[in-house]
């Protein structure tokens, strides 16, 4: 992770020095984008595509959507399916390829499991346990603040690097009903369904961009 941060900072410095190059990031530019970093996510690798539209010389709006391929935590327990949606607004300073971004992150990931699960839950305490098939759903939502830069490789092909910080609220639920409860271990802690946890997020990565105009 430290190496990735160093690479991003070096690229940003290089772009800052090269500001005399003609800036094609003007109103009306539209980019298609592919997030490379998401494929090698250590927890939930996913494929993410998106688009960005420059609405003025300083601001752009963007939307990314991703399909979650698997879960490292539950990879041996059963099938899973999920998606990620990230709308964002970006600000570019005067004649700059550096940007500041405000992004909303939403993730939903459903795991198909077979395990012992608590039933007839009252005040968080199940009356008994039953071994059965069920769906465990994770929902994560929260804002990100990012800093990054875009770099042209060719007229149409660009690269993008970013780093940021954010807050996530994460909640697990059993899809089949509120009277069901499930507990499991994750990263040396016990997770219980129905509880909402606040987590610190540190998004970092890079994208391939294709400029339409």
Secondary structure, DSSP 8 states (H G I E B T S, - for coil): -HHHHHHHHHHHHHHHHTTTS-----TT-EEEEEESGGGG-SSS-EEEEEEEEE-SSSEEEEEEEEEE---STTTTT--EEEEEEEEEEEEE-TT-SEEEEEEEEEEEEEEEEEEEEEES-BTTB-SEEEEEEEEEEEEEEEEEEEEEEEEESSSSEEEEEEEEEEEEEEEEEETT-TT-B-EEEETTEEEETT-EEEEEE--EEEEEEEE--
